[in-house]
Amino acid sequence: MGRKRKLRPDEKAEKKRRKEIFTTVMIGGKQKRVKRSRFGGNVESEEFLKRNGGPIALHEEGLWHLIDEEENPLKKQMIPMIHSDEKKD
């Protein structure tokens, strides 16, 4: 088996351009190339997530300051833990 050849400058430029436009994701166990979203880490994405994102999405993006605890539906479902050193009456 031979070695893989180096890319010519025009091929390298095309590869860089494609990487800027597309991203690779796993769908059904196979790699697929899809266009990147318009919101690539700019102010628009934060505004989009603020309007449409739930607390989990905001946490994943590191936007903790946008999570409002009173509107968090998961907070209502949380059950307080009873520690073993506390006694029930």
MMTF fields as JSON, N, C-alpha, C and O atoms, coordinates in Angstrom:
{
  "mmtfVersion": "1.0.0",
  "mmtfProducer": "UNKNOWN",
  "numBonds": 355,
  "numAtoms": 356,
  "numGroups": 89,
  "numChains": 1,
  "numModels": 1,
  "chainsPerModel": [1],
  "groupsPerChain": [89],
  "chainIdList": ["A"],
  "bondAtomList": [4, 2, 8, 6, 12, 10, 16, 14, 20, 18, 24, 22, 28, 26, 32, 30, 36, 34, 40, 38, 44, 42, 48, 46, 52, 50, 56, 54, 60, 58, 64, 62, 68, 66, 72, 70, 76, 74, 80, 78, 84, 82, 88, 86, 92, 90, 96, 94, 100, 98, 104, 102, 108, 106, 112, 110, 116, 114, 120, 118, 124, 122, 128, 126, 132, 130, 136, 134, 140, 138, 144, 142, 148, 146, 152, 150, 156, 154, 160, 158, 164, 162, 168, 166, 172, 170, 176, 174, 180, 178, 184, 182, 188, 186, 192, 190, 196, 194, 200, 198, 204, 202, 208, 206, 212, 210, 216, 214, 220, 218, 224, 222, 228, 226, 232, 230, 236, 234, 240, 238, 244, 242, 248, 246, 252, 250, 256, 254, 260, 258, 264, 262, 268, 266, 272, 270, 276, 274, 280, 278, 284, 282, 288, 286, 292, 290, 296, 294, 300, 298, 304, 302, 308, 306, 312, 310, 316, 314, 320, 318, 324, 322, 328, 326, 332, 330, 336, 334, 340, 338, 344, 342, 348, 346, 352, 350],
  "bondOrderList": [1, 1, 1, 1, 1, 1, 1, 1, 1, 1, 1, 1, 1, 1, 1, 1, 1, 1, 1, 1, 1, 1, 1, 1, 1, 1, 1, 1, 1, 1, 1, 1, 1, 1, 1, 1, 1, 1, 1, 1, 1, 1, 1, 1, 1, 1, 1, 1, 1, 1, 1, 1, 1, 1, 1, 1, 1, 1, 1, 1, 1, 1, 1, 1, 1, 1, 1, 1, 1, 1, 1, 1, 1, 1, 1, 1, 1, 1, 1, 1, 1, 1, 1, 1, 1, 1, 1, 1],
  "groupList": [{"groupName": "MET", "atomNameList": ["N", "CA", "C", "O"], "elementList": ["N", "C", "C", "O"], "formalChargeList": [0, 0, 0, 0], "bondAtomList": [1, 0, 2, 1, 3, 2], "bondOrderList": [1, 1, 2], "singleLetterCode": "M", "chemCompType": "L-PEPTIDE LINKING"}, {"groupName": "GLY", "atomNameList": ["N", "CA", "C", "O"], "elementList": ["N", "C", "C", "O"], "formalChargeList": [0, 0, 0, 0], "bondAtomList": [1, 0, 2, 1, 3, 2], "bondOrderList": [1, 1, 2], "singleLetterCode": "G", "chemCompType": "PEPTIDE LINKING"}, {"groupName": "ARG", "atomNameList": ["N", "CA", "C", "O"], "elementList": ["N", "C", "C", "O"], "formalChargeList": [0, 0, 0, 0], "bondAtomList": [1, 0, 2, 1, 3, 2], "bondOrderList": [1, 1, 2], "singleLetterCode": "R", "chemCompType": "L-PEPTIDE LINKING"}, {"groupName": "LYS", "atomNameList": ["N", "CA", "C", "O"], "elementList": ["N", "C", "C", "O"], "formalChargeList": [0, 0, 0, 0], "bondAtomList": [1, 0, 2, 1, 3, 2], "bondOrderList": [1, 1, 2], "singleLetterCode": "K", "chemCompType": "L-PEPTIDE LINKING"}, {"groupName": "LEU", "atomNameList": ["N", "CA", "C", "O"], "elementList": ["N", "C", "C", "O"], "formalChargeList": [0, 0, 0, 0], "bondAtomList": [1, 0, 2, 1, 3, 2], "bondOrderList": [1, 1, 2], "singleLetterCode": "L", "chemCompType": "L-PEPTIDE LINKING"}, {"groupName": "PRO", "atomNameList": ["N", "CA", "C", "O"], "elementList": ["N", "C", "C", "O"], "formalChargeList": [0, 0, 0, 0], "bondAtomList": [1, 0, 2, 1, 3, 2], "bondOrderList": [1, 1, 2], "singleLetterCode": "P", "chemCompType": "L-PEPTIDE LINKING"}, {"groupName": "ASP", "atomNameList": ["N", "CA", "C", "O"], "elementList": ["N", "C", "C", "O"], "formalChargeList": [0, 0, 0, 0], "bondAtomList": [1, 0, 2, 1, 3, 2], "bondOrderList": [1, 1, 2], "singleLetterCode": "D", "chemCompType": "L-PEPTIDE LINKING"}, {"groupName": "GLU", "atomNameList": ["N", "CA", "C", "O"], "elementList": ["N", "C", "C", "O"], "formalChargeList": [0, 0, 0, 0], "bondAtomList": [1, 0, 2, 1, 3, 2], "bondOrderList": [1, 1, 2], "singleLetterCode": "E", "chemCompType": "L-PEPTIDE LINKING"}, {"groupName": "ALA", "atomNameList": ["N", "CA", "C", "O"], "elementList": ["N", "C", "C", "O"], "formalChargeList": [0, 0, 0, 0], "bondAtomList": [1, 0, 2, 1, 3, 2], "bondOrderList": [1, 1, 2], "singleLetterCode": "A", "chemCompType": "L-PEPTIDE LINKING"}, {"groupName": "ILE", "atomNameList": ["N", "CA", "C", "O"], "elementList": ["N", "C", "C", "O"], "formalChargeList": [0, 0, 0, 0], "bondAtomList": [1, 0, 2, 1, 3, 2], "bondOrderList": [1, 1, 2], "singleLetterCode": "I", "chemCompType": "L-PEPTIDE LINKING"}, {"groupName": "PHE", "atomNameList": ["N", "CA", "C", "O"], "elementList": ["N", "C", "C", "O"], "formalChargeList": [0, 0, 0, 0], "bondAtomList": [1, 0, 2, 1, 3, 2], "bondOrderList": [1, 1, 2], "singleLetterCode": "F", "chemCompType": "L-PEPTIDE LINKING"}, {"groupName": "THR", "atomNameList": ["N", "CA", "C", "O"], "elementList": ["N", "C", "C", "O"], "formalChargeList": [0, 0, 0, 0], "bondAtomList": [1, 0, 2, 1, 3, 2], "bondOrderList": [1, 1, 2], "singleLetterCode": "T", "chemCompType": "L-PEPTIDE LINKING"}, {"groupName": "VAL", "atomNameList": ["N", "CA", "C", "O"], "elementList": ["N", "C", "C", "O"], "formalChargeList": [0, 0, 0, 0], "bondAtomList": [1, 0, 2, 1, 3, 2], "bondOrderList": [1, 1, 2], "singleLetterCode": "V", "chemCompType": "L-PEPTIDE LINKING"}, {"groupName": "GLN", "atomNameList": ["N", "CA", "C", "O"], "elementList": ["N", "C", "C", "O"], "formalChargeList": [0, 0, 0, 0], "bondAtomList": [1, 0, 2, 1, 3, 2], "bondOrderList": [1, 1, 2], "singleLetterCode": "Q", "chemCompType": "L-PEPTIDE LINKING"}, {"groupName": "SER", "atomNameList": ["N", "CA", "C", "O"], "elementList": ["N", "C", "C", "O"], "formalChargeList": [0, 0, 0, 0], "bondAtomList": [1, 0, 2, 1, 3, 2], "bondOrderList": [1, 1, 2], "singleLetterCode": "S", "chemCompType": "L-PEPTIDE LINKING"}, {"groupName": "ASN", "atomNameList": ["N", "CA", "C", "O"], "elementList": ["N", "C", "C", "O"], "formalChargeList": [0, 0, 0, 0], "bondAtomList": [1, 0, 2, 1, 3, 2], "bondOrderList": [1, 1, 2], "singleLetterCode": "N", "chemCompType": "L-PEPTIDE LINKING"}, {"groupName": "HIS", "atomNameList": ["N", "CA", "C", "O"], "elementList": ["N", "C", "C", "O"], "formalChargeList": [0, 0, 0, 0], "bondAtomList": [1, 0, 2, 1, 3, 2], "bondOrderList": [1, 1, 2], "singleLetterCode": "H", "chemCompType": "L-PEPTIDE LINKING"}, {"groupName": "TRP", "atomNameList": ["N", "CA", "C", "O"], "elementList": ["N", "C", "C", "O"], "formalChargeList": [0, 0, 0, 0], "bondAtomList": [1, 0, 2, 1, 3, 2], "bondOrderList": [1, 1, 2], "singleLetterCode": "W", "chemCompType": "L-PEPTIDE LINKING"}],
  "groupTypeList": [0, 1, 2, 3, 2, 3, 4, 2, 5, 6, 7, 3, 8, 7, 3, 3, 2, 2, 3, 7, 9, 10, 11, 11, 12, 0, 9, 1, 1, 3, 13, 3, 2, 12, 3, 2, 14, 2, 10, 1, 1, 15, 12, 7, 14, 7, 7, 10, 4, 3, 2, 15, 1, 1, 5, 9, 8, 4, 16, 7, 7, 1, 4, 17, 16, 4, 9, 6, 7, 7, 7, 15, 5, 4, 3, 3, 13, 0, 9, 5, 0, 9, 16, 14, 6, 7, 3, 3, 6],
  "groupIdList": [1, 2, 3, 4, 5, 6, 7, 8, 9, 10, 11, 12, 13, 14, 15, 16, 17, 18, 19, 20, 21, 22, 23, 24, 25, 26, 27, 28, 29, 30, 31, 32, 33, 34, 35, 36, 37, 38, 39, 40, 41, 42, 43, 44, 45, 46, 47, 48, 49, 50, 51, 52, 53, 54, 55, 56, 57, 58, 59, 60, 61, 62, 63, 64, 65, 66, 67, 68, 69, 70, 71, 72, 73, 74, 75, 76, 77, 78, 79, 80, 81, 82, 83, 84, 85, 86, 87, 88, 89],
  "secStructList": [7, 7, 7, 7, 7, 7, 7, 7, 2, 2, 2, 2, 2, 2, 2, 2, 2, 2, 2, 2, 2, 3, 3, 3, 3, 3, 3, 6, 6, 3, 3, 3, 3, 3, 3, 7, 7, 1, 7, 1, 1, 1, 2, 2, 2, 2, 2, 2, 2, 2, 2, 2, 7, 7, 2, 2, 2, 2, 2, 2, 6, 6, 7, 4, 4, 4, 7, 7, 4, 4, 4, 7, 2, 2, 2, 2, 2, 7, 7, 7, 7, 7, 7, 6, 6, 1, 7, 7, 7],
  "xCoordList": [0.832, 0.0, 0.875, 1.884, 0.474, 1.236, 0.778, -0.262, 1.559, 1.22, 0.2, 0.074, -0.517, -1.486, -0.72, 0.201, -1.104, -0.371, -0.79, -1.892, 0.102, -0.199, -1.19, -1.212, -2.009, -2.981, -2.3, -1.388, -2.771, -2.287, -2.874, -3.859, -2.304, -2.82, -4.298, -5.032, -4.739, -6.155, -7.056, -8.159, -6.6, -7.368, -7.427, -8.459, -6.325, -6.262, -7.202, -7.866, -7.254, -8.15, -9.615, -10.444, -9.929, -11.3, -11.686, -12.82, -10.755, -11.012, -11.288, -12.186, -10.529, -10.73, -12.095, -12.791, -12.472, -13.766, -14.913, -15.886, -14.798, -15.833, -15.95, -17.053, -14.818, -14.845, -15.54, -16.161, -15.438, -16.106, -17.615, -18.38, -18.045, -19.463, -20.15, -21.27, -19.508, -20.126, -19.51, -18.386, -20.274, -19.767, -20.182, -21.149, -19.477, -19.763, -20.515, -20.085, -21.635, -22.431, -22.687, -22.583, -23.023, -23.351, -24.867, -25.578, -25.361, -26.793, -26.955, -26.472, -27.634, -27.852, -26.565, -26.489, -25.554, -24.284, -23.388, -22.352, -23.772, -22.959, -22.634, -23.412, -21.475, -21.087, -21.763, -21.748, -22.353, -22.994, -22.476, -22.217, -22.326, -21.934, -23.183, -23.994, -23.335, -24.483, -23.969, -22.885, -24.757, -24.359, -24.359, -25.229, -23.381, -23.32, -24.47, -24.995, -24.865, -25.961, -25.481, -24.283, -26.414, -26.07, -25.502, -24.694, -25.928, -25.533, -24.255, -24.311, -23.144, -21.868, -21.149, -20.0, -21.783, -21.113, -21.119, -20.203, -22.114, -22.174, -23.328, -23.974, -23.595, -24.638, -26.013, -26.887, -26.219, -27.506, -27.839, -28.999, -26.837, -27.108, -27.551, -28.431, -26.951, -27.356, -28.8, -29.576, -29.15, -30.527, -31.496, -32.586, -31.099, -31.933, -32.161, -33.294, -31.104, -31.233, -32.028, -32.754, -31.89, -32.626, -34.128, -34.887, -34.557, -35.98, -36.482, -37.598, -35.66, -36.146, -35.546, -36.082, -34.45, -33.759, -34.301, -34.703, -34.305, -34.686, -33.486, -32.387, -33.693, -32.589, -31.418, -30.267, -31.695, -30.617, -29.77, -28.542, -30.409, -29.677, -28.853, -27.713, -29.428, -28.694, -27.485, -26.419, -27.638, -26.521, -25.42, -24.238, -25.803, -24.808, -24.008, -22.83, -24.62, -23.941, -23.211, -22.538, -23.332, -22.641, -23.324, -22.676, -24.617, -25.366, -26.184, -27.404, -25.495, -26.164, -26.903, -27.911, -26.414, -27.058, -28.442, -29.213, -28.771, -30.082, -31.11, -32.298, -30.651, -31.571, -32.309, -31.698, -33.622, -34.452, -34.996, -35.77, -34.595, -34.969, -36.474, -37.02, -37.137, -38.565, -39.364, -40.432, -38.873, -39.568, -39.106, -39.622, -38.151, -37.59, -38.603, -38.922, -39.122, -40.115, -39.524, -40.258, -38.219, -37.599, -37.545, -37.5, -37.549, -37.466, -38.712, -38.625, -39.865, -41.107, -41.09, -41.731, -40.366, -40.332, -39.298, -39.327, -38.396, -37.327, -37.885, -38.747, -37.387, -37.805, -36.63, -35.51, -36.86, -35.751, -35.226, -35.996, -33.902, -33.278, -33.273, -33.086, -33.477, -33.397, -32.094, -31.875, -31.242, -29.949, -30.139, -31.078, -29.262, -29.389, -29.247, -29.791, -28.522, -28.34, -29.546, -29.639, -30.468, -31.682, -32.741, -32.872, -33.494, -34.503, -35.889, -36.195, -36.72, -38.106, -38.901, -38.617, -39.901, -40.755, -42.011, -42.852],
  "yCoordList": [-1.184, 0.0, 1.246, 1.322, 2.192, 3.423, 4.455, 4.309, 5.465, 6.552, 7.475, 7.546, 8.17, 9.145, 10.379, 10.844, 10.901, 12.042, 13.336, 13.442, 14.308, 15.625, 16.351, 16.161, 17.187, 17.96, 19.146, 19.761, 19.449, 20.642, 21.866, 21.733, 23.036, 24.244, 24.521, 24.941, 24.288, 24.535, 23.501, 23.837, 22.257, 21.239, 21.539, 21.345, 22.008, 22.358, 23.524, 23.523, 24.508, 25.652, 25.203, 25.678, 24.297, 23.779, 22.991, 23.086, 22.22, 21.451, 22.391, 22.134, 23.467, 24.448, 25.128, 25.338, 25.468, 26.095, 25.162, 25.596, 23.876, 22.901, 22.726, 22.582, 22.739, 22.595, 23.771, 23.607, 24.956, 26.13, 26.068, 26.597, 25.43, 25.375, 24.179, 24.314, 23.021, 21.79, 21.31, 21.671, 20.482, 19.79, 18.334, 18.02, 17.452, 16.029, 15.616, 15.913, 14.932, 14.433, 12.949, 12.443, 12.255, 10.844, 10.705, 11.177, 10.064, 9.812, 8.329, 7.84, 7.636, 6.209, 5.413, 4.421, 5.821, 5.111, 5.39, 4.745, 6.342, 6.699, 8.18, 8.987, 8.528, 9.931, 10.624, 10.131, 11.776, 12.573, 14.0, 14.502, 14.655, 16.061, 16.901, 16.7, 17.851, 18.754, 20.181, 20.437, 21.11, 22.514, 22.982, 22.605, 23.804, 24.363, 25.321, 25.902, 25.487, 26.404, 27.84, 28.116, 28.735, 30.149, 30.699, 31.628, 30.118, 30.634, 29.942, 28.964, 30.415, 29.799, 30.484, 30.895, 30.62, 31.187, 32.703, 33.311, 33.318, 34.775, 35.231, 34.402, 36.498, 37.055, 36.539, 36.363, 36.297, 35.804, 34.453, 34.189, 33.592, 32.271, 32.381, 31.639, 33.301, 33.486, 33.977, 33.528, 34.891, 35.401, 34.288, 34.174, 33.469, 32.36, 31.38, 30.96, 31.011, 30.074, 30.676, 29.966, 31.989, 32.642, 32.514, 32.299, 32.645, 32.568, 31.132, 30.836, 30.236, 28.894, 27.764, 26.655, 28.021, 26.944, 26.672, 27.586, 25.412, 25.015, 25.104, 25.45, 24.793, 24.89, 23.964, 24.306, 22.806, 21.877, 22.44, 22.392, 22.967, 23.544, 24.744, 24.915, 25.574, 26.739, 26.302, 26.91, 25.256, 24.758, 24.198, 24.439, 23.453, 22.879, 23.956, 23.753, 25.087, 26.175, 27.107, 28.038, 26.871, 27.706, 29.034, 29.996, 29.103, 30.347, 30.265, 30.426, 30.011, 29.813, 31.065, 30.971, 32.233, 33.472, 33.648, 34.491, 32.868, 32.976, 32.013, 32.096, 31.105, 30.134, 30.798, 31.24, 30.857, 31.434, 30.275, 29.461, 30.202, 29.062, 28.988, 27.894, 30.114, 30.084, 29.55, 28.972, 29.728, 29.22, 27.824, 27.244, 27.273, 25.971, 24.881, 24.698, 24.149, 23.116, 21.942, 21.222, 21.731, 20.621, 20.868, 19.916, 22.13, 22.449, 21.965, 21.547, 22.017, 21.568, 20.06, 19.566, 19.329, 17.877, 17.39, 16.223, 18.25, 17.838, 17.499, 18.205, 16.415, 15.986, 16.249, 15.83, 16.935, 17.202, 15.907, 15.009, 15.826, 14.634, 14.725, 15.803, 13.606, 13.541, 12.834, 11.692, 13.513, 12.938, 11.922, 12.031, 10.947, 9.874, 10.391, 9.787, 11.504, 12.015, 12.835, 13.161, 13.174, 13.868, 12.842, 11.82, 13.1, 12.143, 12.641, 13.83, 11.689, 12.027, 12.046, 11.277, 12.928, 12.976, 12.206, 12.135],
  "zCoordList": [0.0, 0.0, 0.0, 0.702, -0.782, -0.882, 0.14, 0.781, 0.268, 1.184, 0.553, -0.67, 1.394, 0.921, 0.445, 1.117, -0.71, -1.246, -0.558, -0.02, -0.584, -0.017, -0.918, -2.134, -0.285, -1.054, -1.725, -1.173, -2.937, -3.623, -2.916, -2.191, -3.106, -2.438, -2.724, -1.83, -3.964, -4.268, -3.578, -3.147, -3.471, -2.762, -1.267, -0.625, -0.73, 0.684, 1.006, 2.043, 0.119, 0.304, 0.242, 1.019, -0.67, -0.785, 0.467, 0.936, 1.001, 2.223, 3.394, 4.196, 3.496, 4.562, 4.423, 5.416, 3.193, 2.943, 3.335, 3.951, 2.977, 3.329, 4.839, 5.367, 5.532, 6.991, 7.669, 8.719, 7.069, 7.622, 7.402, 8.208, 6.322, 5.981, 6.637, 7.13, 6.655, 7.122, 8.426, 8.773, 9.147, 10.32, 10.208, 9.515, 10.871, 10.809, 12.064, 13.179, 11.882, 13.003, 12.791, 11.673, 13.876, 13.794, 13.721, 14.609, 12.677, 12.514, 12.197, 11.175, 13.08, 12.858, 12.802, 12.077, 13.55, 13.571, 12.386, 12.223, 11.557, 10.394, 10.436, 10.945, 9.896, 9.852, 8.674, 7.546, 8.965, 7.918, 8.012, 9.106, 6.862, 6.847, 6.725, 5.821, 7.643, 7.616, 7.689, 8.214, 7.157, 7.219, 8.661, 9.447, 9.004, 10.353, 10.568, 9.618, 11.837, 12.123, 11.95, 12.0, 11.75, 11.605, 12.894, 12.883, 14.012, 15.319, 15.761, 16.506, 15.33, 15.653, 16.796, 16.633, 17.938, 19.095, 19.12, 19.674, 18.543, 18.562, 19.44, 20.082, 19.482, 20.335, 19.914, 20.763, 18.63, 18.162, 18.783, 19.099, 18.963, 19.522, 20.974, 21.411, 21.727, 23.123, 23.192, 24.035, 22.31, 22.281, 21.868, 22.428, 20.888, 20.445, 21.587, 21.824, 22.296, 23.404, 24.558, 25.253, 24.761, 25.839, 25.609, 26.554, 24.356, 24.033, 23.945, 24.371, 23.392, 23.061, 23.888, 23.891, 24.584, 25.266, 26.654, 27.374, 27.013, 28.358, 29.279, 28.845, 30.548, 31.504, 31.178, 31.451, 30.601, 30.266, 29.128, 29.191, 28.097, 26.961, 27.412, 26.98, 28.281, 28.78, 29.589, 29.49, 30.388, 31.193, 30.299, 30.545, 29.262, 28.356, 27.639, 27.343, 27.356, 26.667, 27.624, 27.182, 28.935, 29.917, 30.159, 30.572, 29.91, 30.097, 31.386, 31.369, 32.508, 33.784, 34.235, 34.936, 33.841, 34.272, 33.659, 34.117, 32.63, 31.995, 32.59, 32.277, 33.445, 34.025, 35.185, 36.158, 35.062, 36.11, 36.936, 36.434, 38.193, 39.026, 39.274, 39.423, 39.32, 39.602, 38.428, 38.627, 37.213, 36.04, 35.666, 34.711, 36.392, 36.086, 36.423, 37.598, 35.432, 35.721, 36.483, 37.16, 36.392, 37.097, 38.598, 39.377, 39.015, 40.434, 41.17, 42.324, 40.514, 41.128, 41.352, 42.279, 40.518, 40.616, 41.626, 42.017, 42.051, 42.947, 44.322, 44.846, 44.897, 46.23, 47.169, 46.876, 48.293, 49.199, 49.805, 50.145, 49.934, 50.502, 52.018, 52.582, 52.668, 54.121, 54.448, 54.043, 55.175, 55.541, 56.658, 57.446, 56.729, 57.712, 59.148, 60.073, 59.348, 60.707, 61.174, 62.358, 60.271, 60.656, 61.022, 60.348, 62.075, 62.512, 62.132, 62.223, 61.701, 61.393, 62.688, 63.607, 62.762, 63.955, 63.742, 64.639]
}
